[in-house]
Amino acid sequence: MRWGLVLITLLALAGEAAAQSKGKGIRLWNLTTETITGFQLSPVGKPEFGPNQTLNDKDKEVDHDERLRITGIEPGRYDAKVTFPNARQCFVLGIEIKADAVFSIADKDLKDCTK
């Protein structure tokens, strides 16, 4: 009986350690002055943008100073297509994305904006 308790305790501790070692994933921090309604990534220089990452958010948009979990992306360098509620669309070029890290975009990063 005593060994059973020891085994259960060890398994519980191992599970906790595994959960703590798992990172938070890649996250975008919106430092623009607007809410983002669309955020798509493409490997640098390729016009092959992936899915709208704002769909990962509970309200499907990313407010100023809010963070968004990014999925389906490996660490590397990416270009982003950013869409705002007023249908304005901008690009952010050469974003460096690291594993389990936060990257940010701000108004100064927005390029080639169209309405």
Biopython code that builds the backbone (N, CA, C, O; Angstrom):
import numpy as np
from Bio.PDB.StructureBuilder import StructureBuilder

atoms = [
    (1, "MET", "N", (0.829, -1.195, 0.000)),
    (1, "MET", "CA", (0.000, 0.000, 0.000)),
    (1, "MET", "C", (0.873, 1.258, 0.000)),
    (1, "MET", "O", (0.605, 2.224, -0.714)),
    (2, "ARG", "N", (1.920, 1.212, 0.820)),
    (2, "ARG", "CA", (2.808, 2.368, 0.914)),
    (2, "ARG", "C", (3.482, 2.646, -0.431)),
    (2, "ARG", "O", (3.588, 3.802, -0.840)),
    (3, "TRP", "N", (3.938, 1.597, -1.121)),
    (3, "TRP", "CA", (4.586, 1.776, -2.427)),
    (3, "TRP", "C", (3.598, 2.315, -3.454)),
    (3, "TRP", "O", (3.969, 3.064, -4.358)),
    (4, "GLY", "N", (2.354, 1.930, -3.306)),
    (4, "GLY", "CA", (1.319, 2.442, -4.210)),
    (4, "GLY", "C", (1.177, 3.952, -4.093)),
    (4, "GLY", "O", (1.068, 4.653, -5.098)),
    (5, "LEU", "N", (1.178, 4.448, -2.857)),
    (5, "LEU", "CA", (1.091, 5.896, -2.638)),
    (5, "LEU", "C", (2.314, 6.616, -3.182)),
    (5, "LEU", "O", (2.202, 7.694, -3.766)),
    (6, "VAL", "N", (3.476, 6.018, -2.990)),
    (6, "VAL", "CA", (4.713, 6.610, -3.513)),
    (6, "VAL", "C", (4.643, 6.687, -5.033)),
    (6, "VAL", "O", (5.007, 7.705, -5.622)),
    (7, "LEU", "N", (4.179, 5.627, -5.661)),
    (7, "LEU", "CA", (4.073, 5.593, -7.121)),
    (7, "LEU", "C", (3.083, 6.637, -7.629)),
    (7, "LEU", "O", (3.368, 7.335, -8.602)),
    (8, "ILE", "N", (1.946, 6.748, -6.994)),
    (8, "ILE", "CA", (0.941, 7.747, -7.383)),
    (8, "ILE", "C", (1.511, 9.157, -7.233)),
    (8, "ILE", "O", (1.311, 10.000, -8.108)),
    (9, "THR", "N", (2.211, 9.416, -6.147)),
    (9, "THR", "CA", (2.813, 10.731, -5.924)),
    (9, "THR", "C", (3.849, 11.047, -6.997)),
    (9, "THR", "O", (3.876, 12.160, -7.521)),
    (10, "LEU", "N", (4.698, 10.084, -7.326)),
    (10, "LEU", "CA", (5.715, 10.293, -8.367)),
    (10, "LEU", "C", (5.077, 10.564, -9.719)),
    (10, "LEU", "O", (5.532, 11.443, -10.451)),
    (11, "LEU", "N", (4.041, 9.831, -10.059)),
    (11, "LEU", "CA", (3.350, 10.053, -11.337)),
    (11, "LEU", "C", (2.706, 11.437, -11.379)),
    (11, "LEU", "O", (2.749, 12.110, -12.409)),
    (12, "ALA", "N", (2.116, 11.857, -10.277)),
    (12, "ALA", "CA", (1.503, 13.188, -10.222)),
    (12, "ALA", "C", (2.554, 14.280, -10.394)),
    (12, "ALA", "O", (2.333, 15.246, -11.124)),
    (13, "LEU", "N", (3.690, 14.130, -9.729)),
    (13, "LEU", "CA", (4.772, 15.114, -9.857)),
    (13, "LEU", "C", (5.328, 15.147, -11.273)),
    (13, "LEU", "O", (5.641, 16.221, -11.787)),
    (14, "ALA", "N", (5.455, 14.003, -11.902)),
    (14, "ALA", "CA", (5.954, 13.946, -13.281)),
    (14, "ALA", "C", (4.984, 14.651, -14.220)),
    (14, "ALA", "O", (5.411, 15.363, -15.129)),
    (15, "GLY", "N", (3.693, 14.463, -14.012)),
    (15, "GLY", "CA", (2.688, 15.143, -14.834)),
    (15, "GLY", "C", (2.740, 16.644, -14.667)),
    (15, "GLY", "O", (2.619, 17.379, -15.647)),
    (16, "GLU", "N", (2.920, 17.116, -13.436)),
    (16, "GLU", "CA", (3.040, 18.548, -13.167)),
    (16, "GLU", "C", (4.275, 19.131, -13.839)),
    (16, "GLU", "O", (4.209, 20.205, -14.437)),
    (17, "ALA", "N", (5.387, 18.436, -13.745)),
    (17, "ALA", "CA", (6.628, 18.909, -14.362)),
    (17, "ALA", "C", (6.467, 19.003, -15.878)),
    (17, "ALA", "O", (6.937, 19.962, -16.490)),
    (18, "ALA", "N", (5.819, 18.035, -16.478)),
    (18, "ALA", "CA", (5.600, 18.063, -17.933)),
    (18, "ALA", "C", (4.720, 19.237, -18.318)),
    (18, "ALA", "O", (4.981, 19.897, -19.324)),
    (19, "ALA", "N", (3.694, 19.508, -17.546)),
    (19, "ALA", "CA", (2.800, 20.630, -17.838)),
    (19, "ALA", "C", (3.533, 21.960, -17.708)),
    (19, "ALA", "O", (3.303, 22.873, -18.501)),
    (20, "GLN", "N", (4.421, 22.079, -16.708)),
    (20, "GLN", "CA", (5.147, 23.329, -16.520)),
    (20, "GLN", "C", (6.195, 23.546, -17.597)),
    (20, "GLN", "O", (6.498, 24.691, -17.935)),
    (21, "SER", "N", (6.759, 22.466, -18.148)),
    (21, "SER", "CA", (7.793, 22.631, -19.167)),
    (21, "SER", "C", (7.194, 22.977, -20.522)),
    (21, "SER", "O", (7.902, 23.447, -21.413)),
    (22, "LYS", "N", (5.909, 22.751, -20.684)),
    (22, "LYS", "CA", (5.242, 23.090, -21.942)),
    (22, "LYS", "C", (5.106, 24.609, -22.014)),
    (22, "LYS", "O", (4.591, 25.232, -21.086)),
    (23, "GLY", "N", (5.567, 25.208, -23.118)),
    (23, "GLY", "CA", (5.546, 26.654, -23.249)),
    (23, "GLY", "C", (4.157, 27.192, -23.543)),
    (23, "GLY", "O", (3.205, 26.436, -23.739)),
    (24, "LYS", "N", (4.063, 28.486, -23.571)),
    (24, "LYS", "CA", (2.791, 29.146, -23.848)),
    (24, "LYS", "C", (2.514, 29.267, -25.335)),
    (24, "LYS", "O", (1.429, 29.693, -25.730)),
    (25, "GLY", "N", (3.478, 28.899, -26.163)),
    (25, "GLY", "CA", (3.287, 29.010, -27.602)),
    (25, "GLY", "C", (3.664, 30.390, -28.116)),
    (25, "GLY", "O", (4.122, 31.251, -27.365)),
    (26, "ILE", "N", (3.465, 30.577, -29.392)),
    (26, "ILE", "CA", (3.777, 31.844, -30.055)),
    (26, "ILE", "C", (2.582, 32.776, -29.892)),
    (26, "ILE", "O", (1.435, 32.370, -30.076)),
    (27, "ARG", "N", (2.866, 34.034, -29.542)),
    (27, "ARG", "CA", (1.803, 35.005, -29.344)),
    (27, "ARG", "C", (2.140, 36.338, -29.993)),
    (27, "ARG", "O", (3.289, 36.779, -29.981)),
    (28, "LEU", "N", (1.116, 36.973, -30.563)),
    (28, "LEU", "CA", (1.213, 38.323, -31.121)),
    (28, "LEU", "C", (0.720, 39.304, -30.076)),
    (28, "LEU", "O", (-0.317, 39.085, -29.451)),
    (29, "TRP", "N", (1.463, 40.387, -29.885)),
    (29, "TRP", "CA", (1.043, 41.465, -28.993)),
    (29, "TRP", "C", (0.702, 42.662, -29.869)),
    (29, "TRP", "O", (1.577, 43.224, -30.527)),
    (30, "ASN", "N", (-0.564, 43.051, -29.878)),
    (30, "ASN", "CA", (-1.024, 44.160, -30.709)),
    (30, "ASN", "C", (-0.713, 45.490, -30.032)),
    (30, "ASN", "O", (-1.396, 45.893, -29.090)),
    (31, "LEU", "N", (0.317, 46.164, -30.518)),
    (31, "LEU", "CA", (0.669, 47.490, -30.009)),
    (31, "LEU", "C", (0.277, 48.586, -30.987)),
    (31, "LEU", "O", (0.709, 49.729, -30.843)),
    (32, "THR", "N", (-0.550, 48.242, -31.993)),
    (32, "THR", "CA", (-1.079, 49.284, -32.870)),
    (32, "THR", "C", (-2.158, 50.036, -32.095)),
    (32, "THR", "O", (-2.585, 49.596, -31.028)),
    (33, "THR", "N", (-2.592, 51.163, -32.633)),
    (33, "THR", "CA", (-3.633, 51.954, -31.963)),
    (33, "THR", "C", (-5.031, 51.490, -32.349)),
    (33, "THR", "O", (-6.018, 52.091, -31.925)),
    (34, "GLU", "N", (-5.130, 50.434, -33.144)),
    (34, "GLU", "CA", (-6.424, 49.944, -33.614)),
    (34, "GLU", "C", (-6.628, 48.474, -33.256)),
    (34, "GLU", "O", (-5.690, 47.759, -32.905)),
    (35, "THR", "N", (-7.878, 48.052, -33.357)),
    (35, "THR", "CA", (-8.222, 46.644, -33.214)),
    (35, "THR", "C", (-7.890, 45.944, -34.526)),
    (35, "THR", "O", (-8.151, 46.480, -35.603)),
    (36, "ILE", "N", (-7.322, 44.758, -34.437)),
    (36, "ILE", "CA", (-6.988, 43.963, -35.624)),
    (36, "ILE", "C", (-8.096, 42.936, -35.833)),
    (36, "ILE", "O", (-8.458, 42.203, -34.913)),
    (37, "THR", "N", (-8.631, 42.891, -37.056)),
    (37, "THR", "CA", (-9.685, 41.922, -37.381)),
    (37, "THR", "C", (-9.185, 40.806, -38.290)),
    (37, "THR", "O", (-9.882, 39.813, -38.494)),
    (38, "GLY", "N", (-7.992, 40.962, -38.830)),
    (38, "GLY", "CA", (-7.391, 39.927, -39.667)),
    (38, "GLY", "C", (-5.879, 39.938, -39.502)),
    (38, "GLY", "O", (-5.254, 40.999, -39.530)),
    (39, "PHE", "N", (-5.291, 38.759, -39.331)),
    (39, "PHE", "CA", (-3.839, 38.654, -39.204)),
    (39, "PHE", "C", (-3.410, 37.350, -39.851)),
    (39, "PHE", "O", (-3.683, 36.268, -39.332)),
    (40, "GLN", "N", (-2.726, 37.462, -41.006)),
    (40, "GLN", "CA", (-2.280, 36.293, -41.750)),
    (40, "GLN", "C", (-0.774, 36.350, -41.952)),
    (40, "GLN", "O", (-0.210, 37.426, -42.147)),
    (41, "LEU", "N", (-0.129, 35.201, -41.907)),
    (41, "LEU", "CA", (1.326, 35.125, -42.049)),
    (41, "LEU", "C", (1.721, 34.358, -43.296)),
    (41, "LEU", "O", (1.024, 33.444, -43.738)),
    (42, "SER", "N", (2.864, 34.756, -43.855)),
    (42, "SER", "CA", (3.442, 34.093, -45.017)),
    (42, "SER", "C", (4.958, 34.084, -44.848)),
    (42, "SER", "O", (5.523, 35.051, -44.338)),
    (43, "PRO", "N", (5.627, 33.006, -45.268)),
    (43, "PRO", "CA", (7.091, 33.050, -45.237)),
    (43, "PRO", "C", (7.586, 34.293, -45.990)),
    (43, "PRO", "O", (6.997, 34.680, -46.999)),
    (44, "VAL", "N", (8.649, 34.910, -45.509)),
    (44, "VAL", "CA", (9.156, 36.155, -46.095)),
    (44, "VAL", "C", (9.270, 36.051, -47.609)),
    (44, "VAL", "O", (9.832, 35.092, -48.139)),
    (45, "GLY", "N", (8.725, 37.057, -48.301)),
    (45, "GLY", "CA", (8.845, 37.161, -49.747)),
    (45, "GLY", "C", (7.884, 36.311, -50.552)),
    (45, "GLY", "O", (7.899, 36.377, -51.781)),
    (46, "LYS", "N", (7.050, 35.517, -49.903)),
    (46, "LYS", "CA", (6.095, 34.667, -50.629)),
    (46, "LYS", "C", (4.679, 35.184, -50.382)),
    (46, "LYS", "O", (4.318, 35.480, -49.243)),
    (47, "PRO", "N", (3.879, 35.293, -51.437)),
    (47, "PRO", "CA", (2.509, 35.795, -51.271)),
    (47, "PRO", "C", (1.512, 34.685, -50.910)),
    (47, "PRO", "O", (0.366, 34.711, -51.358)),
    (48, "GLU", "N", (1.939, 33.732, -50.117)),
    (48, "GLU", "CA", (1.097, 32.585, -49.745)),
    (48, "GLU", "C", (0.659, 32.718, -48.293)),
    (48, "GLU", "O", (1.179, 32.030, -47.415)),
    (49, "PHE", "N", (-0.293, 33.601, -48.047)),
    (49, "PHE", "CA", (-0.717, 33.869, -46.676)),
    (49, "PHE", "C", (-1.607, 32.757, -46.150)),
    (49, "PHE", "O", (-2.479, 32.246, -46.854)),
    (50, "GLY", "N", (-1.368, 32.396, -44.898)),
    (50, "GLY", "CA", (-2.115, 31.340, -44.240)),
    (50, "GLY", "C", (-3.444, 31.841, -43.696)),
    (50, "GLY", "O", (-3.900, 32.929, -44.046)),
    (51, "PRO", "N", (-4.060, 31.036, -42.837)),
    (51, "PRO", "CA", (-5.379, 31.375, -42.300)),
    (51, "PRO", "C", (-5.356, 32.602, -41.397)),
    (51, "PRO", "O", (-4.313, 33.002, -40.879)),
    (52, "ASN", "N", (-6.533, 33.181, -41.226)),
    (52, "ASN", "CA", (-6.707, 34.338, -40.368)),
    (52, "ASN", "C", (-6.546, 33.914, -38.910)),
    (52, "ASN", "O", (-7.400, 33.216, -38.362)),
    (53, "GLN", "N", (-5.457, 34.336, -38.290)),
    (53, "GLN", "CA", (-5.137, 33.950, -36.917)),
    (53, "GLN", "C", (-6.076, 34.588, -35.891)),
    (53, "GLN", "O", (-6.182, 34.090, -34.770)),
    (54, "THR", "N", (-6.761, 35.680, -36.251)),
    (54, "THR", "CA", (-7.669, 36.297, -35.274)),
    (54, "THR", "C", (-8.841, 35.373, -34.944)),
    (54, "THR", "O", (-9.525, 35.581, -33.942)),
    (55, "LEU", "N", (-9.078, 34.370, -35.762)),
    (55, "LEU", "CA", (-10.137, 33.400, -35.463)),
    (55, "LEU", "C", (-9.789, 32.555, -34.242)),
    (55, "LEU", "O", (-10.652, 31.863, -33.703)),
    (56, "ASN", "N", (-8.514, 32.606, -33.793)),
    (56, "ASN", "CA", (-8.096, 31.915, -32.572)),
    (56, "ASN", "C", (-8.552, 32.641, -31.312)),
    (56, "ASN", "O", (-8.489, 32.078, -30.220)),
    (57, "ASP", "N", (-9.010, 33.885, -31.448)),
    (57, "ASP", "CA", (-9.426, 34.685, -30.301)),
    (57, "ASP", "C", (-10.919, 34.489, -30.042)),
    (57, "ASP", "O", (-11.692, 34.270, -30.975)),
    (58, "LYS", "N", (-11.317, 34.567, -28.785)),
    (58, "LYS", "CA", (-12.720, 34.309, -28.444)),
    (58, "LYS", "C", (-13.685, 35.279, -29.115)),
    (58, "LYS", "O", (-14.798, 34.886, -29.462)),
    (59, "ASP", "N", (-13.283, 36.551, -29.310)),
    (59, "ASP", "CA", (-14.174, 37.498, -29.992)),
    (59, "ASP", "C", (-13.739, 37.767, -31.436)),
    (59, "ASP", "O", (-14.259, 38.676, -32.084)),
    (60, "LYS", "N", (-12.799, 36.989, -31.930)),
    (60, "LYS", "CA", (-12.354, 37.008, -33.333)),
    (60, "LYS", "C", (-11.691, 38.312, -33.757)),
    (60, "LYS", "O", (-11.649, 38.632, -34.945)),
    (61, "GLU", "N", (-11.170, 39.067, -32.787)),
    (61, "GLU", "CA", (-10.397, 40.272, -33.078)),
    (61, "GLU", "C", (-9.416, 40.511, -31.934)),
    (61, "GLU", "O", (-9.561, 39.965, -30.841)),
    (62, "VAL", "N", (-8.404, 41.351, -32.221)),
    (62, "VAL", "CA", (-7.345, 41.585, -31.244)),
    (62, "VAL", "C", (-7.295, 43.085, -30.948)),
    (62, "VAL", "O", (-6.871, 43.884, -31.783)),
    (63, "ASP", "N", (-7.732, 43.445, -29.755)),
    (63, "ASP", "CA", (-7.750, 44.847, -29.351)),
    (63, "ASP", "C", (-6.338, 45.356, -29.092)),
    (63, "ASP", "O", (-5.398, 44.573, -28.956)),
    (64, "HIS", "N", (-6.199, 46.697, -29.023)),
    (64, "HIS", "CA", (-4.926, 47.306, -28.648)),
    (64, "HIS", "C", (-4.468, 46.718, -27.317)),
    (64, "HIS", "O", (-5.262, 46.601, -26.384)),
    (65, "ASP", "N", (-3.206, 46.353, -27.227)),
    (65, "ASP", "CA", (-2.565, 45.824, -26.017)),
    (65, "ASP", "C", (-3.051, 44.419, -25.639)),
    (65, "ASP", "O", (-2.817, 43.962, -24.520)),
    (66, "GLU", "N", (-3.716, 43.744, -26.557)),
    (66, "GLU", "CA", (-4.138, 42.364, -26.325)),
    (66, "GLU", "C", (-3.161, 41.424, -27.012)),
    (66, "GLU", "O", (-2.519, 41.792, -27.996)),
    (67, "ARG", "N", (-3.054, 40.214, -26.489)),
    (67, "ARG", "CA", (-2.189, 39.200, -27.089)),
    (67, "ARG", "C", (-3.043, 38.119, -27.740)),
    (67, "ARG", "O", (-4.127, 37.783, -27.260)),
    (68, "LEU", "N", (-2.533, 37.587, -28.833)),
    (68, "LEU", "CA", (-3.241, 36.569, -29.609)),
    (68, "LEU", "C", (-2.362, 35.350, -29.769)),
    (68, "LEU", "O", (-1.197, 35.468, -30.149)),
    (69, "ARG", "N", (-2.904, 34.181, -29.483)),
    (69, "ARG", "CA", (-2.180, 32.922, -29.684)),
    (69, "ARG", "C", (-2.119, 32.626, -31.182)),
    (69, "ARG", "O", (-3.141, 32.638, -31.869)),
    (70, "ILE", "N", (-0.909, 32.360, -31.679)),
    (70, "ILE", "CA", (-0.683, 32.041, -33.089)),
    (70, "ILE", "C", (-0.504, 30.532, -33.198)),
    (70, "ILE", "O", (0.256, 29.938, -32.434)),
    (71, "THR", "N", (-1.200, 29.913, -34.142)),
    (71, "THR", "CA", (-1.126, 28.465, -34.312)),
    (71, "THR", "C", (-0.682, 28.101, -35.727)),
    (71, "THR", "O", (-0.830, 28.887, -36.663)),
    (72, "GLY", "N", (-0.134, 26.892, -35.863)),
    (72, "GLY", "CA", (0.235, 26.371, -37.170)),
    (72, "GLY", "C", (1.444, 27.019, -37.805)),
    (72, "GLY", "O", (1.637, 26.921, -39.017)),
    (73, "ILE", "N", (2.257, 27.678, -37.007)),
    (73, "ILE", "CA", (3.430, 28.407, -37.512)),
    (73, "ILE", "C", (4.677, 27.894, -36.804)),
    (73, "ILE", "O", (4.685, 27.720, -35.586)),
    (74, "GLU", "N", (5.715, 27.655, -37.568)),
    (74, "GLU", "CA", (7.023, 27.281, -37.020)),
    (74, "GLU", "C", (7.860, 28.540, -36.827)),
    (74, "GLU", "O", (7.639, 29.530, -37.524)),
    (75, "PRO", "N", (8.806, 28.526, -35.908)),
    (75, "PRO", "CA", (9.699, 29.676, -35.760)),
    (75, "PRO", "C", (10.391, 30.000, -37.098)),
    (75, "PRO", "O", (10.715, 29.106, -37.879)),
    (76, "GLY", "N", (10.601, 31.280, -37.331)),
    (76, "GLY", "CA", (11.233, 31.728, -38.582)),
    (76, "GLY", "C", (10.900, 33.182, -38.844)),
    (76, "GLY", "O", (10.462, 33.903, -37.948)),
    (77, "ARG", "N", (11.112, 33.609, -40.092)),
    (77, "ARG", "CA", (10.817, 34.993, -40.493)),
    (77, "ARG", "C", (9.598, 34.992, -41.395)),
    (77, "ARG", "O", (9.484, 34.193, -42.325)),
    (78, "TYR", "N", (8.688, 35.914, -41.094)),
    (78, "TYR", "CA", (7.412, 35.969, -41.801)),
    (78, "TYR", "C", (7.039, 37.400, -42.171)),
    (78, "TYR", "O", (7.469, 38.359, -41.530)),
    (79, "ASP", "N", (6.224, 37.519, -43.227)),
    (79, "ASP", "CA", (5.529, 38.757, -43.546)),
    (79, "ASP", "C", (4.095, 38.568, -43.058)),
    (79, "ASP", "O", (3.576, 37.452, -43.052)),
    (80, "ALA", "N", (3.462, 39.660, -42.653)),
    (80, "ALA", "CA", (2.086, 39.579, -42.164)),
    (80, "ALA", "C", (1.189, 40.524, -42.949)),
    (80, "ALA", "O", (1.592, 41.620, -43.340)),
    (81, "LYS", "N", (-0.035, 40.068, -43.165)),
    (81, "LYS", "CA", (-1.090, 40.909, -43.723)),
    (81, "LYS", "C", (-2.032, 41.206, -42.555)),
    (81, "LYS", "O", (-2.576, 40.293, -41.933)),
    (82, "VAL", "N", (-2.215, 42.495, -42.270)),
    (82, "VAL", "CA", (-3.001, 42.924, -41.119)),
    (82, "VAL", "C", (-4.225, 43.687, -41.619)),
    (82, "VAL", "O", (-4.102, 44.605, -42.430)),
    (83, "THR", "N", (-5.405, 43.303, -41.134)),
    (83, "THR", "CA", (-6.647, 43.952, -41.537)),
    (83, "THR", "C", (-7.285, 44.606, -40.310)),
    (83, "THR", "O", (-7.252, 44.069, -39.203)),
    (84, "PHE", "N", (-7.871, 45.791, -40.551)),
    (84, "PHE", "CA", (-8.521, 46.554, -39.492)),
    (84, "PHE", "C", (-10.019, 46.660, -39.781)),
    (84, "PHE", "O", (-10.433, 46.413, -40.913)),
    (85, "PRO", "N", (-10.847, 47.021, -38.786)),
    (85, "PRO", "CA", (-12.303, 47.042, -38.966)),
    (85, "PRO", "C", (-12.803, 47.927, -40.100)),
    (85, "PRO", "O", (-13.847, 47.642, -40.686)),
    (86, "ASN", "N", (-12.083, 48.985, -40.417)),
    (86, "ASN", "CA", (-12.503, 49.900, -41.483)),
    (86, "ASN", "C", (-12.082, 49.406, -42.866)),
    (86, "ASN", "O", (-12.111, 50.176, -43.825)),
    (87, "ALA", "N", (-11.688, 48.132, -42.986)),
    (87, "ALA", "CA", (-11.260, 47.480, -44.231)),
    (87, "ALA", "C", (-9.858, 47.909, -44.678)),
    (87, "ALA", "O", (-9.403, 47.498, -45.745)),
    (88, "ARG", "N", (-9.176, 48.719, -43.886)),
    (88, "ARG", "CA", (-7.797, 49.077, -44.200)),
    (88, "ARG", "C", (-6.937, 47.831, -44.011)),
    (88, "ARG", "O", (-7.104, 47.068, -43.060)),
    (89, "GLN", "N", (-6.016, 47.656, -44.947)),
    (89, "GLN", "CA", (-5.128, 46.497, -44.890)),
    (89, "GLN", "C", (-3.681, 46.976, -45.029)),
    (89, "GLN", "O", (-3.370, 47.813, -45.877)),
    (90, "CYS", "N", (-2.803, 46.431, -44.180)),
    (90, "CYS", "CA", (-1.392, 46.809, -44.188)),
    (90, "CYS", "C", (-0.533, 45.549, -44.127)),
    (90, "CYS", "O", (-1.020, 44.456, -43.839)),
    (91, "PHE", "N", (0.748, 45.731, -44.406)),
    (91, "PHE", "CA", (1.699, 44.635, -44.318)),
    (91, "PHE", "C", (2.769, 44.969, -43.279)),
    (91, "PHE", "O", (3.129, 46.130, -43.086)),
    (92, "VAL", "N", (3.259, 43.940, -42.627)),
    (92, "VAL", "CA", (4.408, 44.044, -41.730)),
    (92, "VAL", "C", (5.411, 43.036, -42.273)),
    (92, "VAL", "O", (5.105, 41.848, -42.379)),
    (93, "LEU", "N", (6.606, 43.504, -42.616)),
    (93, "LEU", "CA", (7.583, 42.662, -43.304)),
    (93, "LEU", "C", (8.703, 42.190, -42.387)),
    (93, "LEU", "O", (9.189, 42.936, -41.537)),
    (94, "GLY", "N", (9.102, 40.937, -42.576)),
    (94, "GLY", "CA", (10.271, 40.393, -41.897)),
    (94, "GLY", "C", (10.148, 40.213, -40.399)),
    (94, "GLY", "O", (11.105, 40.469, -39.668)),
    (95, "ILE", "N", (8.991, 39.780, -39.925)),
    (95, "ILE", "CA", (8.807, 39.544, -38.490)),
    (95, "ILE", "C", (9.595, 38.298, -38.091)),
    (95, "ILE", "O", (9.474, 37.252, -38.729)),
    (96, "GLU", "N", (10.393, 38.410, -37.045)),
    (96, "GLU", "CA", (11.101, 37.239, -36.526)),
    (96, "GLU", "C", (10.232, 36.593, -35.456)),
    (96, "GLU", "O", (9.892, 37.220, -34.453)),
    (97, "ILE", "N", (9.880, 35.335, -35.683)),
    (97, "ILE", "CA", (9.030, 34.605, -34.751)),
    (97, "ILE", "C", (9.853, 33.493, -34.116)),
    (97, "ILE", "O", (10.440, 32.658, -34.804)),
    (98, "LYS", "N", (9.883, 33.503, -32.779)),
    (98, "LYS", "CA", (10.636, 32.498, -32.020)),
    (98, "LYS", "C", (9.664, 31.586, -31.282)),
    (98, "LYS", "O", (8.543, 31.987, -30.970)),
    (99, "ALA", "N", (10.095, 30.365, -31.007)),
    (99, "ALA", "CA", (9.265, 29.391, -30.295)),
    (99, "ALA", "C", (8.912, 29.909, -28.903)),
    (99, "ALA", "O", (9.758, 30.475, -28.210)),
    (100, "ASP", "N", (7.670, 29.715, -28.504)),
    (100, "ASP", "CA", (7.199, 30.074, -27.164)),
    (100, "ASP", "C", (7.545, 31.507, -26.778)),
    (100, "ASP", "O", (7.922, 31.775, -25.638)),
    (101, "ALA", "N", (7.415, 32.426, -27.733)),
    (101, "ALA", "CA", (7.765, 33.822, -27.473)),
    (101, "ALA", "C", (6.657, 34.749, -27.971)),
    (101, "ALA", "O", (5.805, 34.362, -28.771)),
    (102, "VAL", "N", (6.696, 35.962, -27.480)),
    (102, "VAL", "CA", (5.768, 37.005, -27.904)),
    (102, "VAL", "C", (6.488, 37.895, -28.904)),
    (102, "VAL", "O", (7.632, 38.292, -28.679)),
    (103, "PHE", "N", (5.819, 38.208, -30.005)),
    (103, "PHE", "CA", (6.323, 39.228, -30.933)),
    (103, "PHE", "C", (5.251, 40.306, -31.013)),
    (103, "PHE", "O", (4.070, 40.028, -30.807)),
    (104, "SER", "N", (5.653, 41.521, -31.309)),
    (104, "SER", "CA", (4.682, 42.618, -31.327)),
    (104, "SER", "C", (4.707, 43.334, -32.664)),
    (104, "SER", "O", (5.691, 43.290, -33.403)),
    (105, "ILE", "N", (3.591, 43.995, -32.954)),
    (105, "ILE", "CA", (3.550, 44.919, -34.083)),
    (105, "ILE", "C", (2.966, 46.226, -33.575)),
    (105, "ILE", "O", (2.069, 46.241, -32.731)),
    (106, "ALA", "N", (3.495, 47.326, -34.109)),
    (106, "ALA", "CA", (3.064, 48.668, -33.726)),
    (106, "ALA", "C", (2.778, 49.466, -34.992)),
    (106, "ALA", "O", (3.091, 49.016, -36.094)),
    (107, "ASP", "N", (2.193, 50.632, -34.842)),
    (107, "ASP", "CA", (1.852, 51.466, -35.999)),
    (107, "ASP", "C", (3.062, 51.723, -36.892)),
    (107, "ASP", "O", (2.935, 51.749, -38.116)),
    (108, "LYS", "N", (4.225, 51.912, -36.294)),
    (108, "LYS", "CA", (5.438, 52.206, -37.076)),
    (108, "LYS", "C", (5.853, 51.038, -37.969)),
    (108, "LYS", "O", (6.602, 51.237, -38.925)),
    (109, "ASP", "N", (5.381, 49.819, -37.675)),
    (109, "ASP", "CA", (5.728, 48.634, -38.458)),
    (109, "ASP", "C", (4.860, 48.459, -39.696)),
    (109, "ASP", "O", (5.221, 47.699, -40.596)),
    (110, "LEU", "N", (3.719, 49.148, -39.761)),
    (110, "LEU", "CA", (2.754, 48.963, -40.849)),
    (110, "LEU", "C", (3.246, 49.605, -42.134)),
    (110, "LEU", "O", (3.651, 50.767, -42.142)),
    (111, "LYS", "N", (3.210, 48.838, -43.225)),
    (111, "LYS", "CA", (3.687, 49.321, -44.527)),
    (111, "LYS", "C", (2.616, 49.073, -45.592)),
    (111, "LYS", "O", (1.751, 48.211, -45.434)),
    (112, "ASP", "N", (2.693, 49.847, -46.681)),
    (112, "ASP", "CA", (1.842, 49.654, -47.852)),
    (112, "ASP", "C", (0.371, 49.503, -47.496)),
    (112, "ASP", "O", (-0.284, 48.557, -47.936)),
    (113, "CYS", "N", (-0.147, 50.425, -46.707)),
    (113, "CYS", "CA", (-1.536, 50.349, -46.283)),
    (113, "CYS", "C", (-2.471, 50.794, -47.397)),
    (113, "CYS", "O", (-2.197, 51.767, -48.099)),
    (114, "THR", "N", (-3.587, 50.068, -47.555)),
    (114, "THR", "CA", (-4.615, 50.399, -48.547)),
    (114, "THR", "C", (-5.970, 50.359, -47.856)),
    (114, "THR", "O", (-6.129, 49.743, -46.802)),
    (115, "LYS", "N", (-6.930, 51.018, -48.459)),
    (115, "LYS", "CA", (-8.272, 51.010, -47.891)),
    (115, "LYS", "C", (-9.246, 50.343, -48.792)),
    (115, "LYS", "O", (-10.429, 50.249, -48.463)),
]
sb = StructureBuilder()
sb.init_structure("model")
sb.init_model(0)
sb.init_chain("A")
sb.init_seg("    ")
for serial, (resi, resn, name, xyz) in enumerate(atoms, 1):
    if name == "N":
        sb.init_residue(resn, " ", resi, " ")
    sb.init_atom(name, np.array(xyz, "f"), 0.0, 1.0, " ", f" {name:<3s}", serial, name[0])
structure = sb.get_structure()
